[in-house]
Amino acid sequence: MSVLKTEPVPAEIDGQPLKCLMCQGEAFHKRRSHIDVALSSVMSPDWADRETYCLVCDRCGFIHWFMSK
């Protein structure tokens, strides 16, 4: 039983189907996240506080991170 409680679904990025970079899987669990950067005082605060989402491959668990626009 997966710890991810969503049904895996195909994903698209800019209209292109996503395949996992590690295993070529085509089903993903979508999660919202937040970038918490330890070096935020050195980096732009706008970048450090951006909300992100990640797609977790249902086959191998590889996490693909994406910043929202």
C-alpha positions in Angstrom: 0.0 0.0 0.0 1.4 3.4 -1.0 1.9 6.1 1.6 0.6 8.5 -1.1 -3.1 8.6 -0.8 -4.0 9.9 -4.3 -4.6 7.9 -7.4 -1.6 8.1 -9.8 -2.5 9.9 -13.0 -0.7 10.9 -16.2 0.9 14.3 -16.2 1.6 17.0 -18.8 4.1 19.9 -18.6 3.4 22.6 -21.2 1.2 20.2 -23.1 3.9 17.5 -23.3 3.3 14.1 -21.5 5.8 13.6 -18.7 7.8 10.5 -18.3 9.8 9.8 -15.2 13.5 10.7 -15.6 14.6 7.6 -13.8 12.3 4.8 -15.0 10.1 6.3 -17.8 7.0 5.7 -15.7 3.9 7.7 -16.9 1.8 7.8 -13.7 2.3 10.4 -10.9 1.0 11.5 -7.6 0.8 15.4 -7.4 1.9 17.1 -4.2 2.1 20.8 -3.3 5.2 21.9 -1.4 7.1 25.0 -0.4 10.8 25.7 -1.0 12.5 26.4 2.4 16.0 27.4 1.6 18.6 27.6 4.4 20.5 30.2 2.4 17.4 32.4 1.9 19.3 35.4 3.3 21.8 35.1 0.5 19.3 34.3 -2.2 16.4 36.4 -3.4 13.5 36.1 -0.9 11.0 35.9 -3.8 12.7 32.7 -5.0 13.0 31.2 -1.5 9.3 31.7 -0.7 7.9 30.3 -3.9 5.3 27.6 -3.8 6.2 24.5 -5.7 4.6 21.3 -6.7 6.1 17.9 -7.2 5.1 14.9 -9.2 6.1 11.6 -7.5 6.5 8.7 -9.9 4.1 5.9 -9.0 6.6 3.2 -10.3 9.9 4.2 -8.7 9.1 7.1 -6.3 11.4 9.6 -8.0 10.3 13.2 -7.2 10.1 15.7 -10.0 10.0 19.3 -8.7 8.3 22.3 -10.5 8.0 25.9 -9.5 4.6 27.5 -10.0 4.6 30.6 -12.3 
